């Protein structure tokens, strides 16, 4: 599933947090094997947003990390 991260470039941090969460949940929850996407944490360093979150699937839980230039 593709996510248009470029839409977040230059946006304020609260907006980036909310939109990244929404985009990630929307993309992953389309898969019937994904039950829940929770536990979002965001860290910003200059123009990079580092996001971690937990994916609960029918196979168990995994933690995922993603970095995006904003």
C-alpha positions in Angstrom: 0.0 0.0 0.0 1.4 3.4 -1.0 1.4 6.4 1.3 2.0 9.9 0.0 4.5 11.1 2.6 5.4 14.1 0.4 2.1 15.7 1.6 3.7 16.2 5.0 6.7 18.2 3.9 6.8 21.6 5.6 3.8 20.9 7.8 3.6 21.6 11.6 4.5 18.8 13.9 1.0 18.3 15.4 -0.4 17.9 11.8 2.4 15.5 10.9 1.7 13.3 13.9 -2.1 13.2 13.2 -1.7 12.6 9.5 1.0 10.0 9.8 -1.1 8.0 12.3 -4.2 8.3 10.1 -2.3 7.3 6.9 -0.5 4.3 8.5 -3.7 3.0 10.1 -5.7 3.5 6.9 -3.2 1.6 4.8 -2.6 -1.3 7.2 -6.1 -1.9 8.3 -7.1 -2.6 4.7 -5.5 -6.0 5.2 -7.8 -8.4 6.9 -4.9 -10.0 8.8 -4.3 -6.7 10.6 -6.5 -6.3 13.7 -5.2 -3.1 15.2 -2.5 -0.4 14.8 -1.7 1.3 18.1 0.9 2.7 20.4 2.2 5.5 18.1 5.2 7.5 19.3 6.8 10.3 17.4 10.3 11.9 17.7 11.4 14.8 15.6 15.0 15.7 14.8 15.3 18.7 12.5 13.3 17.8 9.4 13.0 14.0 10.2 10.1 12.4 12.0 10.8 9.0 13.5 7.6 7.0 14.2 7.2 3.7 16.0 3.9 1.8 16.4 2.6 -1.7 17.2 0.7 -3.8 14.7 -1.5 -6.5 16.1 -2.3 -9.1 13.5 -3.8 -12.6 13.5 -0.2 -13.8 13.7 0.8 -11.8 16.7 2.2 -8.3 17.5 5.2 -6.6 15.9 6.7 -3.1 16.4 7.4 -1.1 13.3 9.6 2.0 12.8 9.3 4.5 10.1 11.3 7.7 9.4 9.9 10.4 7.1 11.5 13.7 6.0 9.0 16.5 6.7 
